[in-house]
């Protein structure tokens, strides 16, 4: 199977985290999100243990909340000694409601509202990742009003191509995120920050993109960031204490995707950065990274129930399921690849060419096109692998469908972490 937490039992049913997915679907209903807590913890430790060993004290990973955000997950992350980043007041509220320490939260985003800035600062947030001048001045104004020094990192764009697809490439110069190094605007912003009251500049941040299967793009970004640190020191005498290298390591969605050895990639990056710092007579900074997808993606699976199976003569066949675009919009947005299987008959030959379609009233509301399945009968369960990232977090009520529940799997137990949305939940804000 695609990942080690996926298998088939004696009944021919697909299992996930050692549990029968057909039985879970019957117990909790479909559409159904599953999350393997043990895999989440394992993925966290790939980062925490390796970064603690390879980088200076204080280094470590920040979980990127946008990938998947709910209270129970933050409790798991807290137990695994992770810090987190958030990109909205809603993500911040969720983390705080779970009891996550505010000082271990970093606030991202290219257009934080005044209300979000005030809420975060009033909550005692650790850091803002500052995107632009306007945001800097708002943070500075409120910090001075409160009589505090707010710690910040500056988000910079390094202008490299990480060999990922366009929709998740965030490191290029022409991008809504950060301030460009190449244009000279970043060094100007540093000068402005160092003259601004109410804030304490601790270092810099960059993020080059997602689904990166090699460590070399991070190496290339590191060269630019270390050169920038040298320039900043020469210009202002400022020594960078923290360098956040962002996230982006890729995850296998299909058998064609390569495997990424994350600990080995981090070790290579650390060794390279130590050598490059020595060449520039720089003190090795505290290094942060921001894994999101690589923490939760392969810990997730979605189970559907097959409805109609339709074959258009001389054209194609469709298998419709009781979910789709509303609970997983990534194919509609990005044509993202997924692996799917008939969970009811997981050992049967996958010899039926079809398109897996959702139930939203949109021609583009598909989960995957031209895949091979064991031809499902109405009522059989269909599993889609590697849905832990950007599925629940991007889900909507389009067509007024209720968002599915999320069940955490751990040690042979299945526990509801997010209940199924109801019609009453959906109309609760209607006046």
PEDA-V420903 format. One line per field, one symbol per residue. phi: phi as a letter, one per 30 degrees, with the letter a starting at -180 (. if undefined). burial: + if it has 24 or more other ideal C-beta (glycine too) atoms within 12 Angstrom, else -. A space follows every 10 residues. Layout:
# PEDA-V420903
phi: ???
burial: ???
This chain:
# PEDA-V420903
phi: .dbdccabcd diddcbhicd dddddddcib dbdcbdddde dedededddd dddccdejdl ccddeddaba eddddddddc idcbcbbadd ddddddddid dedccccckc addedddddd dddiedbccd cadededddd ddddddibcc dbccdcccic cdicdedccc cdddadcibd dddidddddd edddccdibb dclbbbbckb hccbdddded ddeddddded dddddbiccd cbbccibkdd bdcbdddddc ddeddddddd dddddddddc hcdeddccbb dbeddcdddc accccdcdcb cceibacbcc bdakedcadd dddbhddbcb adddbdcded bcdacdcdcd dbdcdccach ccbdedcejd ccccdhcdci cedcdbceih dddddbcdca hicbbdcbdd dcedddcdcd c
burial: -++-++++-- --++++++++ +++++--+-+ ++++++++++ ++++++++++ ++-++---++ ++++++++++ ++++++++-+ -++++++++- ++++++-+-+ -+-++++++- -+---+++++ +-+-++++++ ++--++++++ -++------+ ++++++++++ -+++---+++ +++-+-++++ +----++-++ -++--+-+++ ++++++++++ +++++-++++ ++++++++++ +++----+++ ++++++++++ +++---+--+ -++-++--++ -++--++--+ -+-+++++++ ++++++++++ +++++++-+- ------++++ ++++++++++ ++---+++++ ++++++---- -+-+++++++ ----+++++- +-++++---+ ++++++++++ ++++++-+-- ++++++++++ ---++-++-+ +--------- -
